[in-house]
Amino acid sequence: MLKELDSIYQEFKSSIKVVENELNDIRVKFLGKNGIVTSEAKKIALVSKDEKKEFGAKVNKLKDYIQKEIQEVKSHIEEKILNEKLKNESIDVTLPGRGYQRGKIHPISHTIDKIKNIFYSMGFQHIDGPDIDNEWNNFTALNIPENHPARQMHDTFYVEKKSEDKDNLLLRTHTSTVQIRYMLENKPPLKIFSVGKVYRSDYDATHTPMFHQLECLVVDEKSNVMDLQTCLKCFLRLFFDSDQIPMRFRSSYFPFTEPSFE
C-alpha cells in the first residue's frame, strides 16, 4: 500500500505539470469525495497495526502536499493572467493627457444664462419668486378681472387652499407675479427682469402645461417708448448674434398696458 501512495505522488506531479488549465479537475481527481487520495485514506482500517501509523502519516503528508502544490499553481496562473492584463491594458504615463468633458449644459439652462448676461449688460437686475403664488399677485394686482377666462379651472392650476391662507393659491401663469412682489417692496426707478417656469392648463401640438417665460419691467420717468424699442432691438441682435434681423412693431390692445404694441 505504501508503494501505491508513491505511485499516486508521481501521477500527481505529472498531472500538475501538464494540465494547468484543468486545475480543478486535478483537485477533484485526487482530493475529491471519491478522489484517489480520499479512497486511500479510507483503507487505513485495512492496514496492519504495525503499518497503520506510517500509512496514516504518509496519506496526510501526501494530501497536504497536493493541496499546497495546487494552491501554488493556482497563484502562479492568477499572477500570469494579471501580468498579461497589466501588459495589455497598461497606461503609458509619458503620453500627453487627453481632455474630457463632464457633459453638456441643458439647452434651456444655456439659453437662460445667455438671456441673463444680455440684460445684465444693459443694466437690468434679475429677480425671482415662488412658482406657487396667490390669486391676488397672479391676477388681481395685474388688473385681470374676476370674470376673465384665465382665472377659470380649465386655464389655471389651483392648489388646495390651507386654512391660514387668505387667498387662493395657484401655479403662477406668468412671471409677472415676481414684478408685483418687487414693486410692493421697492420704489421707482426700477429696471428689472425675471425668467422662469410658468404653468397653464394647456396641452396640444403647440402647448405644454409648463414652459419658460421672460419678462422685463422698467419704471422710470426718464424712459419712453423709444427706449423700449431700442432695448428690444439690442436684445434680439445680441441673442441671435446678427445685425440683419427684420423687426416690425405694430399697435395692439392689452387691457393692462396703454399704449400697447407687439
C-alpha positions in Angstrom: 0.0 0.0 0.0 2.9 2.4 0.6 4.1 1.8 -2.9 0.6 2.7 -4.1 1.0 6.1 -2.3 4.3 6.7 -4.1 2.7 5.9 -7.4 -0.1 8.4 -6.6 2.5 11.1 -5.8 4.3 10.6 -9.1 1.0 10.6 -11.0 0.0 13.9 -9.4 3.4 15.5 -10.2 3.0 14.6 -13.8 -0.6 15.9 -13.9 0.2 19.2 -12.3 2.9 20.0 -14.8 1.0 19.1 -17.9 -2.5 20.4 -17.2 -2.5 23.9 -15.6 -5.8 24.9 -17.2 -7.6 21.9 -15.7 -6.5 22.5 -12.1 -9.9 22.0 -10.6 -10.3 18.6 -12.4 -6.9 17.6 -10.9 -8.1 18.6 -7.4 -11.3 16.6 -7.8 -9.3 13.6 -9.1 -7.0 13.4 -6.1 -8.8 15.2 -3.3 -12.5 15.0 -4.2 -15.1 13.0 -2.4 -14.3 9.9 -4.5 -10.7 11.0 -5.3 -7.6 8.8 -5.3 -6.1 10.1 -2.0 -9.5 10.1 -0.3 -10.0 6.5 -1.3 -6.6 5.6 0.0 -7.4 7.3 3.4 -10.4 5.0 3.7 -8.1 1.9 3.5 -6.5 2.8 6.8 -8.8 0.3 8.5 -7.4 -2.5 6.3 -3.7 -1.8 7.1 -1.9 -3.9 9.7 -1.4 -2.5 13.1 2.3 -2.1 12.6 2.0 -0.1 9.3 -1.2 1.9 10.3 0.8 4.8 11.9 3.2 5.1 9.0 0.4 4.7 6.4 -1.8 7.4 8.0 1.1 9.9 8.3 2.0 9.4 4.7 -1.6 9.8 3.5 -1.9 13.1 5.4 1.5 14.2 4.1 0.5 13.4 0.5 -2.8 15.2 1.0 -1.1 18.3 2.4 1.5 18.3 -0.4 -1.2 18.1 -3.1 -3.2 20.9 -1.6 -0.1 23.1 -1.3 1.0 22.4 -4.9 -2.4 23.1 -6.3 -2.5 26.4 -4.4 0.9 27.4 -5.7 0.0 26.5 -9.3 -3.3 28.4 -8.9 -1.4 31.5 -7.6 1.1 31.2 -10.5 -1.7 31.1 -13.0 -3.5 34.1 -11.5 -0.3 36.1 -11.4 0.4 35.2 -15.0 -3.1 36.4 -16.1 -2.7 39.6 -14.1 0.7 40.3 -15.7 -0.7 39.8 -19.1 -3.6 42.1 -18.3 -1.3 44.8 -17.0 0.9 44.4 -20.1 -2.0 44.8 -22.5 -4.0 47.4 -20.6 -1.3 49.5 -19.0 -1.3 53.3 -19.3 1.7 55.0 -20.8 2.3 57.9 -18.4 4.6 59.5 -20.9 1.7 60.1 -23.4 0.1 63.6 -23.4 -3.1 64.0 -21.4 -6.5 63.8 -23.2 -9.1 66.4 -22.3 -12.6 65.3 -21.4 -15.9 67.0 -20.7 -18.3 66.2 -17.8 -21.4 66.6 -20.0 -23.2 69.4 -21.7 -25.3 72.2 -20.3 -29.0 71.7 -21.0 -30.3 73.9 -23.9 -32.8 75.6 -21.7 -30.2 76.4 -19.0 -27.8 77.6 -21.7 -30.5 79.9 -23.2 -31.4 81.3 -19.8 -27.8 82.1 -19.0 -27.4 83.8 -22.3 -30.5 85.9 -21.8 -29.4 86.9 -18.3 -26.0 88.0 -19.5 -27.5 90.2 -22.2 -29.9 92.0 -19.8 -27.1 92.3 -17.2 -25.1 94.1 -19.8 -28.0 96.6 -20.3 -28.1 97.4 -16.6 -31.1 95.2 -15.6 -31.4 93.5 -12.3 -32.6 89.8 -12.2 -35.3 88.9 -9.7 -37.1 85.7 -8.9 -40.1 84.5 -7.0 -42.0 81.3 -6.0 -43.7 79.1 -8.5 -46.7 78.8 -6.2 -48.3 82.2 -5.6 -51.7 83.6 -4.6 -54.5 84.8 -6.8 -54.0 88.4 -5.9 -50.4 88.6 -7.2 -51.2 86.5 -10.2 -54.4 88.2 -11.4 -56.0 90.9 -9.2 -52.9 93.2 -8.9 -52.4 92.9 -12.7 -55.9 94.3 -13.4 -57.2 91.0 -14.6 -61.0 90.9 -13.7 -62.6 88.0 -11.9 -64.6 87.0 -14.9 -61.5 86.7 -17.1 -61.2 83.1 -18.7 -57.6 82.8 -17.4 -59.0 82.6 -13.8 -61.1 79.5 -14.6 -60.1 76.0 -13.6 -59.6 74.9 -17.3 -56.9 77.5 -17.7 -55.1 77.6 -14.4 -53.7 75.0 -11.9 -55.1 75.8 -8.5 -53.5 74.4 -5.3 -55.5 73.2 -2.4 -56.0 76.1 0.0 -54.9 75.8 3.6 -56.9 77.2 6.5 -54.4 80.0 7.2 -54.3 81.2 3.5 -56.4 84.3 2.9 -56.3 84.0 -0.9 -56.5 81.1 -3.3 -53.1 79.5 -4.3 -52.1 78.5 -7.8 -49.2 77.7 -10.0 -48.2 81.0 -11.5 -49.4 81.5 -15.1 -46.7 84.1 -15.8 -43.7 85.6 -14.2 -45.5 88.9 -13.7 -46.1 87.8 -10.1 -42.4 88.5 -9.5 -42.9 92.1 -10.6 -45.8 92.6 -8.3 -43.9 91.3 -5.3 -40.9 93.5 -6.2 -42.9 96.7 -6.7 -44.6 96.3 -3.3 -41.3 96.4 -1.6 -39.3 98.8 -3.8 -39.8 102.3 -5.2 -39.0 103.6 -8.7 -36.9 103.9 -10.7 -37.0 100.1 -11.4 -35.1 98.2 -14.1 -35.7 94.5 -13.6 -36.3 91.2 -15.4 -37.4 87.8 -14.5 -37.2 84.4 -16.3 -38.5 81.1 -15.1 -41.1 78.3 -15.3 -44.8 79.2 -15.6 -47.9 76.8 -15.7 -51.1 76.8 -17.7 -53.6 74.1 -18.2 -52.9 73.8 -22.0 -51.8 70.7 -23.8 -51.9 70.3 -27.6 -49.5 70.2 -30.5 -48.1 73.7 -29.7 -48.6 74.0 -25.9 -47.4 72.2 -22.8 -48.6 72.6 -19.2 -45.2 74.0 -18.2 -42.9 76.4 -20.2 -40.5 79.2 -19.6 -41.2 82.9 -19.8 -39.1 86.1 -19.8 -40.4 89.5 -18.7 -38.8 92.9 -18.2 -40.1 95.9 -16.4 -38.8 99.5 -16.4 -40.4 102.2 -14.3 -38.6 105.4 -14.8 -39.8 109.0 -15.7 -36.8 109.4 -18.0 -37.7 106.4 -20.1 -40.0 106.3 -23.1 -41.3 104.1 -25.9 -38.1 104.7 -28.0 -36.0 103.3 -25.1 -38.2 100.2 -25.1 -37.8 99.7 -28.9 -34.1 100.1 -28.6 -33.9 97.6 -25.8 -35.8 95.0 -27.8 -33.7 95.5 -30.9 -30.5 95.3 -28.9 -31.6 92.1 -27.2 -32.6 90.3 -30.4 -29.4 91.3 -32.2 -27.3 90.0 -29.3 -29.3 86.9 -28.7 -29.2 85.8 -32.4 -25.8 87.3 -32.9 -26.7 89.1 -36.1 -27.4 92.7 -37.1 -29.6 91.5 -40.1 -32.8 90.7 -38.2 -36.0 92.0 -39.7 -38.3 93.5 -37.0 -41.7 95.1 -37.0 -43.6 97.0 -34.3 -47.4 97.2 -34.6 -50.1 98.7 -32.4 -52.2 96.2 -30.4 -54.6 96.1 -27.4 -53.8 94.8 -24.0 -56.0 95.7 -21.0 -53.2 96.2 -18.6 -50.9 98.5 -20.7 -51.5 101.7 -22.5 -50.3 102.4 -25.2 -49.7 98.8 -26.3 -47.9 97.3 -29.2 -46.4 94.0 -30.4 
